[in-house]
Amino acid sequence: MPDGTLAWDRARKLALRRLNRMIRLEPKILRGDDPDAIHDFRVASRRLQSALDFLMGSPRAAGIRKARRKIKRCRKACSAVRNCDVFIQRIEKALTRTRGPCREAWEAVLDYVRERRRKAHAKASKKLGKLNFAQVYTLLRTHLESDTPHMSMEPGSELSEGSQGREAPFQNWIFERLNQARTNFEKYFARAQGSSDVQAIHRARIATKKLRYLMEILDHFGVQGSRPALTRLRELQQHLGDWHDLEVAEQMMEDMIAQPDFLRERLNLAMQVLRLIAQTRKAKSRLLARAREWTLAGAGDEAPDQWASFSLKCGINH
């Protein structure tokens, strides 16, 4: 057997575990009464996507590309529900320490977000039904349970780039995946530095997630330097994630007071909600400042080639 076969097998089993986690969580998503399940389902989808990208590289077989798109759509279908859940938790926490007119405003916002969440879940359930994740699960499980999960699924087609990687040293494959993710991270994070553009910050946040989930895989293999880098990436992702949650909260409150006749009929309440929006913007600025203080060196002083240079014997436990 070629060097790295055991490593490929472990990576394949890791992807299978993540796939199984998604299918176990789906019934809880459809019930809609468990915010943690919705969060876990979305995280599981990102981790599964990262594992597939790690195993198969690019270009991918048509079947894998389609399955990957459906995984992303399943995650996206739940995003509005998750955003409402996060904001509801923030509001409930605020209500425990708030009195007076501000409390009245928070209670009104809470009613609005709960109704918005109800509609978002109904829409998400419909989308998930159409996406038929069970079919995606069956396709990917069959592929991942084969001996060559990184090869093309289509009979008679040429092998993908991933299958060529199987013959190369496993360390080189890791370096390629890490170098690509880190390059994207550096690019988008540099664009977001000093910028107030929502899309630029959002892209930096997504790039941080992708690098973090890749680092989780490398940490699974015991790659030197992955643990401190992973810790720092989690910290950065937390800052950017909190900023994103406040950005979404601000948009929801703006949508609330932008409803027809809201200002005419509930002017005093609208003024209180505007004060909450102003507070949210200040909190966003503080979080963004913290994220900007974070430097790439904080992700670990090790260069990518040092992260990827390790012994298979040490990295793979029998």
N, C-alpha and C positions, 0 to 999 in steps of 0.2 A: 504494500500500500504506500502511496506517496506521503511525504511529510505533511503533517497538518490535517490528515484525514480525521483524527480524533477531534481536532479543533472544529472542523466543519460539522461533525456530528453533534457536538455540544451546541454550536450556534443554531443548528436546525432544531434541536430539541427546545432551545430557549424560545425560538419563534413559535413553536407548537404550543408551549405553555401560555404564551401571550395570546395566541389565537383562541385557545380554550377559555381563557379568562373573559374575552370579549363575548363569546357565545353564552357563557354562564350569566353574564350581567344583562344581556338583552331583555329577558323577561321582566326584570326589575325596572328597566327603562320604560317599557311599555305600560307598566302599572302607574308609573309617574309619581309615586309618593315617597321616593327615597332620593334626596338630593345627592347623597354620597355616592350612590350607584351611578348616577348620571356623570358625576365627576370622574369616578373610577373608569367608566366605560370610555370616556374621551381620552383619558391618560393611557388606558390599555391600547386604544387604537393608534396613538402616536408611538407607543413602544413597539407594537407589532409592525407598524410601517417602517420604523427604524431598523428592526431586525430583518425585514424583507429586503430593504435597501442594502443592508450590510451583506447579506447572503448573495444577492443576485446582481448587484451593481446595475449598470446601464450600458447598452439598451436591454430591455426586458422582453420576454415573450408576450404576445398579445393578451393571453389569458391572465398573466400576472399583472399587466398594466391595467386591465379592466378591474381586476379584484382590488388593486391598490386604489383606484379611483373610487370604488364603492366604499372602501374603508374610510376614505377621506370624507365622502358624502354622508356616511353614517355619523361621523363626528360632527360635521357641520350642521346636520339636522338637529342635533341636541344643543348647539351652542346658545341659541336664544333662551332655552330653558335654563341652562347652566348660568347664564348671565343674570337671569331673574333670581335664581336661587342665591347667588352670591350677594346680590343687592338686598334681598329680603333678610339675609343674615346680618348684614350691616345695619339695616334699619332697626331690626329687633334689638340689636345691641345698643344702638343709639337711644331707643325708647326707654331703656333701663336707667338712663342717667339724664333724661331730658324732661323738662316741665314747661308749662306756659304755651305761648303761641307756636313755639318751635316744635313742641310735641304734637300739636294739632296738625302741623304741616307734615311731619313724619308719618303720622297715622293715615293721612290722606294719600301720601305717596305709597305707603304700604298697601293700601286697598287697590291702588292703581296697578302696582307691580304684580300683586297676586292675580288679578284678573288677566293681566298681560301674560303671566306665566301659564295660566290655564289654557289660554288660546295657543300659546307657543307649544305646549305639550301635545295638544290635539293635532297641531300641524306636524310636529315631529313624529308622532306615532304613525300618521298617514304616510310620511316620507319613508320611514323605516320599513313599513310594510311593503312599499313598492320596491325598495332596494333589495329586499330578500337576502338578508345577511346569512341566513342558513345556507343558501346556495354558494355564497362566497366562502363560507366556512368549509363546506365539503370540498370545493375545488382546491383551496389552499392546504387543507389537511392531507388530501391525497398527494399533492405535490411535495409537501414537506416530509411526508412519511416515506418518500422514495429515497433512493441512495444518492440521487443527484438533484437536490432541490434548486440548485443554481443553474440548471440547464433548461433550455427551451422546452416548453410544454407541448409544442405543436409537432406532430409527427412529420418527419422529413425536413424540418427546418434546421438551419444552422445553429450551432451552439451560441449562447449569448456570451458577452464579455465575462460574465461571472464564471462560466465553465472553464474559460481559459485561466481564470484566477486560481482555480483548484489545483492546477499543475504548478503554479508559482508558489514560492515560499509564503506561508501564511502571514508572516510579518509584513511582506510587501503588500499583500491585500489590505491588511489593517492600515498601513501607511497611506494607501490611496484613498480609503474611505475617510480617514481622519483629516488628511490634507485638504480634501474637497470641502468637508464640513467646516473646517477651521477657516479656510479661505473665504467662504460665504459669510461666516460669522464676522470676520475682520472687516469685510466690505460693508455689510449692512450696519454694523455697530459704528463704524467710522462715519457713515452717512447720517446716523442718528445723533452723533455727538454734536451738541450745541444747536440742535434743530428742534423746532416745536411742531414739525410736520407729523401729523398722526400716523400717516402711512409709513413714513420712514422709521418711526419708533416701533410700529407694529411689525415691520419686516425684521428689525433687529431682535424683537422678542421671539419671533418664530425661529430665526436662525440660532438664537441661544438655546431654544428648546431642542432643536435638531442636534446641535453639538452635545448638549447635555445627555440626550438619550443614546447617542453614539458612545459617549464616555461611559455610560452605564454598562454597555456591552463590553467595552474594553476592560472595565473594572471587573466584570464577570470572569474575564480571562486572566486577571491578575497582571495587566499591563502596568509597568512601572510608571508612576507619575499620574495615573488616572484618578486616584482617590482625592488628592488635594485639588486637582482641576475640577473634579465633579462637585466638590464642596463649594468652590467659588462660583461655579456656574449656577448652582442651586440658589445661591444668594442673589446673584444678578437676576435670575429668572423671577425670584420672589419680588424684587423691586419693580421690575417691568410688569409683572402680573398684577401687582397691587395698583400700579398706575393704570393699567388697562381696565381693571374693575371700576375704578373711579371715573374713567373716561366713559364707560358704558352707563354708569349711574347718572352722570351728567346728561347724557343724551336722553335717557329715559325721562328724567325730570323736565327737560326741555320739551320733549314730546307731550308730556302731560299738560303743561300749561299752554301748549300750542293747539290744544283741542278746540274745536269750534265753540264759541260762547264761554270758554272757561274764564277768560279775563273779565268778561261782562258780568258773569254771575257770581264769581268767587275771587274778586279782586284782592281782598285782604289775604286770602290763602295763597294766591299767586305770588304776592310780594314776599311772603314767608318762604315759599319754595325757591324764589330767586335768591334769597339769602343762603339757602342750603346749597344752591348751585355755586354761589361765590365761595363758600367754605370748601366745597369739593375741588374747585379750581386751585385754591391755595394748597390743599393737600396733594394734588397732582404735581404741582411745581416742586414741592419738597421731595416727593418720591423720585421725580425725574432728576433732581440734583444729586440725590444719593446714587442713582444708577450711573450718572456721568462721572462720579468720583471713582467708579470701578474701572480699573485698567486691565488690559489684556494680560499684563504680567501677573495680575492677581489670579488668573486661572491656573497658575502653576508655572514655575520658572523653566520647566522642561520644554524643550523644543519638540515639535511633532515627531521627528525621527527618534528622539529619545523615548517618547511615549511608546512608539511602535517597535522599538528594538528590544526584544525580550526573548527569553528561551521558551520554546514550546514545552519543554520538559518542566519548567517552572510554572508556566502559565496554565497548564492543563493538569488537573488532578484526576488521577485514576480512581 
